[in-house]
């Protein structure tokens, strides 16, 4: 009887784990093995060989003393964002969806017609450190709202709808915080900020995401080395986060 059940249990474990990984952003850290087994409703003896299989296939990466992370794999998008890079560096963060609205495409985006505008705040240690506005084209995005986006990976959603970001064009500028932005970031009006403007394209060349991210200049600084230049690295890969206590 057990010999008949084991293959089915392994198949179910693999399906559940693959489904979980597919919805996570590259660089995301998986829960500890014990918690992951509970979350997926699996025994640890069933889960372990599936973790090993997905690691061997390149879906997961195990880092000694750090945990298991979603890794780059064949067919995955090559572009990464700030959330992926913070996860890769082991920085714990929270993302709060501030607003989701259907709006005419802003002229600077180069998009046409109506788009979905998503405004999000990213926090570290209870402190808001960045504000991001993203414009998403495509009929699939019409039904998005604050609830559906809370806790979700935007790049994961794009990938599931066939719009996985493959390449990006970015620019970096120094800007001054306007009163509204300053209030949300908890900095004085007129403070210096870093602004990253980004346009992501699918493999077929379509623009699938345009975003503007404003970051506290007292929390992020640029650093570049050969080790930072991993495949798919974006400007976010060069940003190092500095906690308040280390200033």
Buried (B, 14 or more C-beta within 10 A) or exposed (E): EEEEEEEEBBEBBBEBBBEBBEBBBBBBBBBEBEEBBEEBEBEEEBBBEBBEBBBEEEBBBEEEEEBBBBBBBEEBBBBBBBBBBBBBEEBEBEBEBEEBEEEEBBEEBEBEEEBBBBBBBBBBEEEBBBBBBBBBBBEBBEEBEBEEBEEBBBBBBBBEBEBBBBBBEBEBEEBEBEEEBBEBBEBEEEBEBBBBBBBBBBBEEEBBBBBBBBBBBBBBEEEEEEEBEEEBBBBBBBBBBEEEEEE
